[in-house]
Structure formats: C-alpha cells, structure tokens
Amino acid sequence: MAPTGKSTASKSPSVEIDVDDKVVRVSNPDRVYFPASGATKLDLVEYYLAVGPGIVNALFERPCMLHRFPKGLSGDKVHQKRLPAGAPPWVETVRLHFPRWNRTADELCVTELASVIWAVQMSTVEFHPWNSRRADTEKPDEWRIDLDPGPDCDWATVQRTAATVHEVLDELGAVGYPKTSGGSGLHVYVRIPPTHGFGDVRRAALAFAREVERRSGGDVTTAWWRKDREPDQLFVDYNQNARDHTIAAAYSVRGVPEARVSAPVRWDEVDVCEPDDFTIFTVPERFAEIGDLHADIDDHVFDIAPLLEWADRDEAQGAEAPVDPDD
C-alpha cells in the first residue's frame, strides 16, 4: 500500500504528518513557497506524499544533495551537501569523500518516504541524487542523458532530439526512461550495471552524445565550452555523469515560480507534452492514475560496453576524451 500522510491541524504554527510508522513535525506550514500561485510549505509536503513511491524509487540509497529555500522562492537558495542539523535518528546518510578538498560529507540517503518529508520540513524543494548508490558510490548504476537547450533553442528541438535519442537507444537494445527536466529540457535515464567508474561512464555518455549529434543535422552539439555552441543548439550534457554532478530526480519539484516537476513521461507523450503540463498541482492526479513510469527501471539493465567501443573508435580518429567539468 502506498505511504500516506495526514495533518493533525491545518492552521497552526506546526502540523504533525504521519508517514508510515514515523511522525514528522512540519513547522510554518502556511509559509508561501511559490508566490505566483500561493502554494505553501504544506502544499509541498502534500505533493511529495502524493508521489511517495515515485520519489523514493528515484532517490533510493543514493547520496542526495538538497536545494533548500528557507524563506520560499522569494528568499535565498541553499545548495546543501551535508545533512541539515537536527535530523531524527532514523534519517539515513551516506558518507562521501571529496579528494579536491580532502573533506567528507554525510549526505541524505533516502530509504523511506519519511526522510523525504523531513527534508521538506527543512525547506528542501529540490532533490538532486547521485547516479550511484551507497553500496559503492564510485560505481554509477545510472547513465543520464541530459538534453539541455541553449537560450534560443525551442522545445520542438528538444522533442526532435529526444526522438533521435530513442532511435539510438533502440538500436543499442537499451531501455531509456524519459522525464521532463522541470526546466526547459528533457532527461533520459538508463540503468547500467555498477561495474564501471565515473570516467568510463562519461566516455560512454559522450560517445552516445556524438552519435546523436551526427544524426541531428546541426541541432545538437557536444561542445563543452559555451563559447563554442550556437545559442539555438541543444547541448547533450554528457558531464552530468561526472562524479558529484547531480540533476533533479524524477518527481522532484523545481524551484521555479510555476512549481514545475521533473516528471516521468512515456515516449509517446514526448511529442505532445509541454514542460508546464507538470506541476505540483497536476502531477498528483496523474500519479494516482498511472503510477510511477520509472518503477521498473531496475529490471532493464544495459551494459555500456558497446558505447566504450564507440569511444575508443572516436578517440582513435582524433576525437577528444571528455573534458574534466571541474577544470
């Protein structure tokens, strides 16, 4: 049975939310987080309760960076790696090491919906998980295809490029799971075995992106530097597969005035949907009707060996290896 939550009061300084066997106290439930619509902190909690199985599936056992808005969208945004202070003992974490600074961080590691709701209590709007899990954080199990349109690139170009992505994935025998980004782009996730490091996954992702670029008649670029891209081109951002690079999870709300959601879609919906179709006001009913479109992603694992062969071929022909995104 899907997790449920209920508030014990609706007009008080705090409410208590029952989430499975946990109780989460939500302070300032009436604080407006999205001024354009008047949506409150409690509205955000109720959204995440409504899509509970989906957001837990997207975050399950992954280190997760939080995008927090302590005063709502009208205030400052906080990018937080470390778990906020004051967490209940049942909130799980995973410790990560960052070699550049020789520091560690204990990041949120979701295994149940109550942890998501507690993070929302701590003013989290967006959840940005790693593409690896805590069993081995150095071995990604998720290849992420990020279709990132330039400032003058329209949604129709995103849709055309998604069709090309789907075509190439089908030829490879890989099952892709698309979702809107919650912004102006589209993401496609592919489950992979956790047997390669981040470097190999980036090389594979770039080789795939170059194949999409070759088939896209100038619409697509893989140029890493912004100065080398045309503003009407779509960038396939292969470096979203780099270590500690994260993007919003499936079902994550985005910190934009429309309260858009990074929403899973079917391939046959890509050509007919718009990013604004998916918000905290529309996705709960959709989820109740169709469930989690990414629910079976773990059942379709693709070995990236063919893409690494493409990378070897491209590099032998003079193509550059992936640029280090942190340089």
The 8 nearest C-alpha neighbors of each residue, nearest first, counted from 0:
[[1, 2, 3, 52, 19, 51, 18, 290],
 [0, 2, 3, 52, 51, 49, 50, 19],
 [3, 1, 19, 18, 0, 51, 4, 48],
 [4, 2, 18, 48, 1, 19, 5, 17],
 [3, 5, 17, 18, 16, 48, 6, 2],
 [4, 6, 16, 17, 7, 3, 15, 18],
 [5, 7, 16, 8, 15, 14, 9, 4],
 [6, 8, 15, 14, 5, 9, 16, 17],
 [9, 7, 6, 14, 10, 11, 15, 13],
 [8, 10, 11, 6, 14, 7, 28, 13],
 [11, 9, 8, 12, 29, 28, 13, 14],
 [10, 12, 13, 9, 8, 14, 28, 27],
 [13, 11, 27, 26, 28, 10, 14, 29],
 [14, 12, 26, 11, 25, 27, 28, 24],
 [13, 15, 25, 8, 24, 6, 7, 16],
 [14, 16, 24, 6, 23, 7, 25, 22],
 [15, 17, 6, 23, 5, 22, 4, 24],
 [18, 16, 22, 4, 5, 21, 19, 23],
 [19, 17, 4, 21, 113, 3, 20, 22],
 [18, 20, 21, 2, 17, 3, 113, 4],
 [21, 19, 18, 22, 17, 113, 2, 23],
 [20, 22, 18, 19, 17, 113, 23, 16],
 [21, 23, 17, 16, 18, 15, 24, 20],
 [24, 22, 16, 15, 117, 25, 21, 17],
 [23, 25, 15, 14, 16, 26, 22, 13],
 [26, 24, 120, 14, 13, 15, 28, 23],
 [25, 27, 13, 28, 12, 24, 14, 120],
 [28, 26, 12, 29, 30, 13, 25, 40],
 [27, 29, 41, 40, 26, 30, 13, 25],
 [30, 28, 39, 27, 31, 40, 41, 10],
 [29, 31, 39, 27, 28, 40, 32, 71],
 [32, 30, 39, 38, 37, 33, 29, 34],
 [31, 33, 71, 39, 72, 40, 38, 34],
 [32, 34, 38, 37, 35, 31, 256, 36],
 [35, 33, 37, 36, 31, 32, 38, 256],
 [36, 34, 33, 256, 37, 257, 38, 258],
 [37, 35, 38, 34, 33, 257, 256, 258],
 [36, 38, 34, 33, 31, 35, 39, 32],
 [39, 37, 33, 36, 31, 42, 32, 34],
 [40, 38, 31, 42, 32, 41, 30, 29],
 [39, 41, 43, 28, 42, 30, 32, 29],
 [40, 42, 28, 44, 43, 39, 45, 29],
 [43, 41, 39, 45, 40, 44, 38, 46],
 [42, 44, 40, 46, 41, 45, 47, 39],
 [45, 43, 41, 47, 46, 42, 48, 116],
 [44, 46, 48, 42, 43, 47, 41, 49],
 [45, 47, 43, 49, 44, 48, 279, 42],
 [48, 46, 50, 44, 49, 45, 51, 43],
 [47, 49, 51, 45, 46, 50, 44, 3],
 [48, 50, 46, 47, 283, 51, 45, 3],
 [51, 49, 47, 53, 48, 52, 283, 54],
 [50, 52, 48, 53, 54, 49, 47, 112],
 [53, 51, 55, 54, 50, 56, 1, 291],
 [54, 52, 56, 291, 51, 50, 55, 57],
 [53, 55, 57, 56, 51, 250, 52, 58],
 [54, 56, 58, 52, 57, 53, 59, 112],
 [57, 55, 53, 59, 54, 58, 52, 294],
 [56, 58, 54, 55, 249, 59, 248, 53],
 [59, 57, 55, 56, 61, 109, 128, 54],
 [58, 60, 56, 109, 110, 55, 61, 57],
 [61, 59, 108, 132, 109, 133, 110, 58],
 [62, 60, 132, 108, 59, 58, 129, 128],
 [63, 61, 108, 129, 106, 128, 107, 93],
 [64, 62, 128, 107, 127, 106, 61, 129],
 [63, 65, 80, 127, 79, 128, 126, 106],
 [66, 64, 79, 126, 67, 78, 123, 125],
 [65, 67, 78, 125, 123, 77, 124, 79],
 [66, 68, 123, 77, 122, 76, 124, 65],
 [67, 69, 71, 76, 122, 70, 72, 75],
 [70, 68, 122, 71, 67, 74, 75, 121],
 [71, 69, 74, 68, 73, 72, 32, 75],
 [72, 70, 32, 68, 73, 74, 69, 31],
 [71, 73, 74, 32, 33, 68, 254, 70],
 [72, 74, 71, 70, 75, 34, 32, 33],
 [75, 73, 70, 72, 71, 68, 76, 69],
 [74, 76, 68, 77, 73, 70, 72, 69],
 [75, 77, 68, 67, 78, 74, 66, 72],
 [76, 78, 67, 66, 79, 68, 75, 65],
 [79, 77, 66, 65, 67, 76, 80, 64],
 [80, 78, 65, 81, 64, 77, 66, 67],
 [79, 81, 64, 106, 65, 82, 104, 78],
 [82, 80, 106, 105, 104, 79, 83, 107],
 [81, 83, 106, 107, 105, 84, 80, 79],
 [84, 82, 81, 85, 86, 121, 79, 118],
 [85, 83, 86, 82, 81, 87, 121, 118],
 [84, 86, 87, 83, 82, 88, 121, 90],
 [85, 87, 84, 90, 88, 83, 82, 117],
 [86, 88, 89, 90, 85, 117, 91, 114],
 [89, 87, 90, 86, 91, 85, 92, 114],
 [88, 90, 87, 91, 86, 114, 21, 113],
 [91, 89, 88, 114, 87, 86, 92, 107],
 [92, 90, 108, 89, 107, 109, 93, 110],
 [93, 91, 108, 107, 106, 105, 94, 90],
 [92, 94, 105, 106, 108, 62, 133, 95],
 [95, 93, 105, 104, 106, 103, 92, 96],
 [96, 94, 104, 103, 105, 93, 97, 106],
 [95, 97, 103, 102, 98, 104, 94, 101],
 [96, 98, 102, 101, 99, 100, 103, 95],
 [99, 97, 101, 100, 96, 102, 103, 95],
 [98, 100, 97, 101, 102, 96, 325, 103],
 [99, 101, 102, 98, 97, 103, 96, 104],
 [102, 100, 98, 97, 99, 96, 103, 104],
 [103, 101, 100, 97, 96, 98, 104, 99],
 [102, 104, 96, 95, 97, 94, 105, 101],
 [105, 103, 95, 81, 94, 106, 96, 80],
 [104, 106, 94, 81, 93, 92, 82, 95],
 [107, 105, 81, 92, 82, 93, 62, 80],
 [106, 108, 92, 63, 82, 62, 109, 91],
 [109, 107, 92, 62, 60, 91, 61, 93],
 [110, 108, 59, 60, 111, 58, 114, 107],
 [109, 111, 59, 60, 108, 55, 112, 91],
 [112, 110, 113, 109, 114, 55, 115, 59],
 [111, 113, 115, 114, 51, 55, 116, 18],
 [112, 114, 116, 115, 18, 111, 117, 21],
 [115, 113, 117, 112, 116, 90, 111, 109],
 [114, 116, 118, 112, 113, 117, 119, 109],
 [115, 117, 119, 113, 118, 114, 120, 44],
 [116, 118, 120, 114, 119, 115, 113, 23],
 [117, 119, 121, 115, 120, 116, 123, 114],
 [120, 118, 123, 122, 116, 121, 117, 115],
 [121, 119, 117, 25, 122, 118, 116, 26],
 [120, 122, 118, 119, 123, 117, 83, 67],
 [123, 121, 119, 69, 67, 120, 68, 124],
 [122, 124, 67, 119, 118, 66, 121, 125],
 [123, 125, 67, 66, 252, 122, 119, 254],
 [126, 124, 66, 252, 251, 253, 123, 65],
 [125, 127, 65, 247, 251, 248, 64, 128],
 [126, 128, 247, 64, 246, 245, 63, 248],
 [129, 127, 63, 62, 61, 245, 64, 58],
 [128, 130, 131, 62, 245, 61, 63, 243],
 [129, 131, 141, 139, 140, 128, 132, 61],
 [132, 130, 139, 136, 129, 140, 138, 61],
 [133, 131, 61, 136, 60, 134, 135, 62],
 [132, 134, 136, 135, 60, 61, 93, 62],
 [133, 135, 132, 136, 60, 131, 138, 137],
 [136, 134, 133, 137, 138, 132, 131, 193],
 [135, 137, 131, 133, 132, 138, 134, 139],
 [136, 138, 135, 196, 139, 131, 197, 242],
 [139, 137, 196, 193, 195, 136, 135, 131],
 [140, 138, 131, 130, 193, 141, 137, 197],
 [139, 141, 193, 191, 192, 131, 190, 130],
 [140, 142, 190, 130, 191, 139, 189, 143],
 [143, 141, 189, 188, 190, 191, 240, 144],
 [142, 144, 188, 187, 145, 141, 240, 189],
 [143, 145, 187, 186, 188, 146, 237, 142],
 [144, 146, 186, 236, 235, 147, 143, 185],
 [145, 147, 235, 185, 184, 186, 234, 148],
 [146, 148, 234, 184, 233, 145, 235, 149],
 [149, 147, 233, 152, 234, 184, 232, 146],
 [148, 150, 230, 152, 151, 231, 233, 232],
 [149, 151, 230, 152, 231, 148, 153, 232],
 [152, 150, 231, 230, 149, 153, 232, 148],
 [153, 151, 231, 149, 148, 232, 150, 233],
 [154, 152, 155, 156, 151, 157, 148, 231],
 [153, 155, 157, 156, 158, 152, 183, 184],
 [156, 154, 158, 157, 153, 159, 270, 152],
 [157, 155, 159, 154, 158, 153, 160, 152],
 [156, 158, 154, 160, 155, 159, 161, 184],
 [157, 159, 155, 161, 156, 160, 270, 154],
 [160, 158, 156, 162, 161, 157, 155, 163],
 [159, 161, 163, 157, 162, 158, 156, 164],
 [160, 162, 164, 158, 163, 159, 157, 165],
 [161, 163, 165, 159, 160, 164, 166, 158],
 [164, 162, 166, 160, 165, 161, 167, 211],
 [165, 163, 161, 167, 162, 166, 168, 160],
 [164, 166, 162, 168, 163, 167, 169, 161],
 [165, 167, 163, 169, 164, 168, 162, 170],
 [168, 166, 170, 164, 169, 165, 163, 171],
 [169, 167, 173, 171, 165, 170, 166, 172],
 [168, 170, 172, 166, 171, 167, 173, 165],
 [169, 171, 167, 168, 172, 166, 173, 165],
 [172, 170, 168, 169, 173, 167, 305, 166],
 [171, 173, 169, 170, 168, 174, 301, 167],
 [172, 174, 168, 171, 301, 169, 175, 189],
 [175, 173, 189, 299, 168, 172, 176, 169],
 [176, 174, 189, 188, 187, 177, 173, 168],
 [175, 177, 188, 187, 189, 293, 174, 178],
 [178, 176, 187, 186, 264, 263, 175, 188],
 [179, 177, 263, 262, 264, 186, 185, 187],
 [178, 180, 185, 261, 262, 181, 186, 184],
 [181, 179, 261, 185, 182, 184, 186, 178],
 [180, 182, 261, 260, 259, 179, 253, 274],
 [181, 183, 180, 184, 274, 179, 259, 253],
 [184, 182, 274, 180, 181, 148, 154, 185],
 [185, 183, 147, 180, 146, 182, 148, 179],
 [184, 186, 179, 180, 146, 178, 145, 187],
 [187, 185, 145, 178, 144, 177, 180, 146],
 [186, 188, 177, 144, 176, 175, 143, 178],
 [189, 187, 143, 176, 175, 142, 144, 177],
 [190, 188, 175, 142, 141, 174, 191, 176],
 [189, 191, 141, 300, 140, 301, 142, 297],
 [190, 192, 140, 301, 300, 141, 302, 189],
 [191, 193, 140, 194, 302, 300, 301, 190],
 [194, 192, 140, 138, 139, 195, 191, 131],
 [193, 195, 192, 138, 196, 139, 140, 191],
 [196, 194, 138, 193, 199, 200, 197, 139],
 [197, 195, 138, 198, 199, 137, 200, 139],
 [196, 198, 200, 199, 241, 242, 201, 139],
 [199, 197, 201, 196, 200, 202, 241, 195],
 [198, 200, 202, 201, 197, 196, 195, 203],
 [199, 201, 203, 197, 202, 198, 204, 196],
 [202, 200, 204, 198, 203, 199, 240, 197],
 [203, 201, 199, 205, 204, 200, 310, 321],
 [202, 204, 306, 200, 307, 206, 201, 205],
 [203, 205, 201, 207, 237, 202, 206, 200],
 [204, 206, 208, 202, 237, 207, 203, 201],
 [207, 205, 310, 203, 209, 208, 204, 309],
 [206, 208, 210, 204, 205, 209, 203, 211],
 [207, 209, 205, 211, 210, 206, 235, 212],
 [210, 208, 212, 206, 211, 207, 205, 213],
 [209, 211, 213, 207, 212, 208, 206, 214],
 [212, 210, 208, 214, 209, 213, 215, 164],
 [211, 213, 209, 219, 215, 210, 214, 220],
 [214, 212, 210, 211, 215, 209, 216, 217],
 [215, 213, 211, 212, 216, 210, 163, 217],
 [214, 216, 212, 218, 217, 213, 219, 211],
 [217, 215, 218, 214, 213, 219, 212, 211],
 [216, 218, 219, 215, 212, 220, 232, 213],
 [219, 217, 232, 215, 216, 233, 220, 156],
 [220, 218, 233, 212, 232, 217, 234, 215],
 [221, 219, 234, 222, 212, 233, 232, 235],
 [220, 222, 234, 235, 223, 209, 208, 219],
 [223, 221, 220, 224, 227, 228, 225, 234],
 [222, 224, 221, 225, 322, 227, 236, 228],
 [225, 223, 226, 227, 222, 228, 221, 322],
 [226, 224, 227, 228, 223, 222, 229, 230],
 [225, 227, 224, 228, 229, 223, 222, 230],
 [226, 228, 225, 224, 222, 229, 223, 220],
 [229, 227, 225, 226, 222, 230, 232, 220],
 [228, 230, 232, 231, 227, 149, 226, 225],
 [231, 229, 149, 151, 150, 232, 228, 152],
 [232, 230, 152, 151, 229, 149, 150, 233],
 [233, 231, 218, 229, 219, 230, 149, 152],
 [234, 232, 148, 219, 149, 147, 220, 218],
 [233, 235, 220, 147, 236, 221, 219, 148],
 [236, 234, 146, 145, 221, 208, 237, 147],
 [237, 235, 145, 238, 234, 239, 146, 147],
 [236, 238, 204, 205, 239, 235, 240, 201],
 [239, 237, 240, 241, 236, 201, 324, 244],
 [238, 240, 237, 244, 241, 236, 245, 143],
 [241, 239, 238, 201, 237, 143, 244, 242],
 [242, 240, 238, 244, 239, 197, 201, 243],
 [241, 243, 244, 197, 240, 137, 129, 239],
 [242, 244, 245, 241, 129, 240, 130, 239],
 [245, 243, 239, 241, 242, 240, 129, 246],
 [244, 246, 127, 129, 128, 243, 239, 247],
 [247, 245, 127, 248, 128, 244, 239, 129],
 [246, 248, 127, 126, 251, 125, 249, 261],
 [249, 247, 251, 127, 126, 57, 250, 246],
 [248, 250, 261, 251, 262, 57, 263, 54],
 [251, 249, 261, 262, 54, 260, 248, 252],
 [252, 250, 248, 249, 261, 125, 260, 126],
 [251, 253, 260, 125, 259, 124, 250, 261],
 [254, 252, 255, 259, 125, 260, 181, 258],
 [253, 255, 124, 258, 72, 252, 125, 256],
 [254, 256, 258, 257, 253, 259, 72, 33],
 [257, 255, 258, 33, 35, 254, 34, 72],
 [256, 258, 259, 255, 35, 278, 36, 33],
 [259, 257, 278, 256, 255, 279, 253, 252],
 [260, 258, 278, 181, 257, 253, 277, 252],
 [259, 261, 252, 181, 278, 262, 277, 251],
 [262, 260, 181, 180, 179, 250, 249, 251],
 [261, 263, 178, 179, 250, 260, 249, 264],
 [264, 262, 178, 177, 292, 249, 179, 293],
 [265, 263, 178, 177, 268, 262, 266, 269],
 [266, 264, 268, 267, 269, 177, 263, 292],
 [265, 267, 268, 269, 264, 177, 165, 270],
 [266, 268, 265, 269, 270, 271, 264, 272],
 [269, 267, 265, 266, 271, 270, 272, 264],
 [268, 270, 266, 271, 272, 267, 158, 265],
 [271, 269, 268, 158, 272, 267, 159, 266],
 [270, 272, 268, 269, 273, 267, 158, 266],
 [273, 271, 269, 268, 270, 276, 274, 275],
 [272, 274, 275, 276, 271, 154, 277, 269],
 [275, 273, 276, 277, 181, 179, 183, 272],
 [274, 276, 277, 273, 259, 278, 257, 181],
 [277, 275, 274, 273, 278, 272, 281, 259],
 [276, 278, 275, 260, 259, 282, 281, 274],
 [279, 277, 259, 260, 280, 281, 258, 282],
 [278, 280, 281, 282, 46, 258, 259, 260],
 [279, 281, 278, 282, 283, 277, 46, 284],
 [282, 280, 278, 279, 283, 277, 284, 285],
 [281, 283, 285, 284, 279, 277, 278, 286],
 [284, 282, 286, 285, 49, 281, 287, 50],
 [285, 283, 287, 286, 282, 281, 288, 280],
 [284, 286, 282, 288, 283, 287, 289, 281],
 [287, 285, 290, 283, 289, 288, 284, 282],
 [286, 288, 284, 285, 290, 289, 283, 49],
 [287, 289, 285, 286, 290, 284, 283, 291],
 [290, 288, 286, 287, 285, 291, 292, 284],
 [291, 289, 286, 287, 288, 292, 285, 53],
 [290, 292, 294, 53, 293, 286, 289, 52],
 [291, 293, 294, 263, 290, 264, 265, 289],
 [294, 292, 291, 296, 295, 176, 263, 53],
 [293, 295, 291, 292, 296, 56, 53, 297],
 [296, 294, 298, 297, 293, 299, 292, 291],
 [295, 297, 298, 293, 299, 294, 190, 176],
 [298, 296, 295, 299, 190, 300, 294, 191],
 [297, 299, 296, 295, 300, 190, 294, 174],
 [300, 298, 297, 296, 174, 190, 301, 295],
 [299, 301, 190, 191, 298, 192, 297, 302],
 [302, 300, 191, 173, 190, 303, 299, 192],
 [301, 303, 304, 191, 192, 300, 305, 173],
 [302, 304, 306, 305, 301, 307, 203, 191],
 [303, 305, 307, 306, 302, 308, 203, 309],
 [306, 304, 308, 307, 303, 309, 302, 171],
 [307, 305, 203, 309, 308, 303, 304, 206],
 [306, 308, 310, 304, 203, 309, 305, 311],
 [307, 309, 311, 305, 306, 310, 312, 304],
 [308, 310, 306, 312, 307, 311, 206, 313],
 [309, 311, 307, 206, 313, 308, 312, 314],
 [312, 310, 308, 314, 309, 313, 315, 307],
 [313, 311, 309, 315, 310, 314, 308, 316],
 [314, 312, 316, 310, 318, 315, 311, 309],
 [313, 315, 318, 317, 316, 311, 312, 319],
 [316, 314, 312, 313, 317, 311, 318, 310],
 [317, 315, 313, 314, 318, 312, 311, 319],
 [318, 316, 314, 315, 319, 313, 312, 320],
 [319, 317, 314, 313, 316, 320, 315, 310],
 [320, 318, 314, 317, 321, 322, 313, 316],
 [319, 321, 322, 318, 314, 202, 310, 205],
 [322, 320, 202, 323, 319, 201, 205, 238],
 [321, 323, 324, 320, 223, 319, 326, 238],
 [322, 324, 325, 326, 321, 238, 241, 320],
 [325, 323, 326, 322, 238, 241, 223, 321],
 [326, 324, 323, 322, 241, 244, 238, 242],
 [325, 324, 323, 322, 224, 99, 223, 321]]
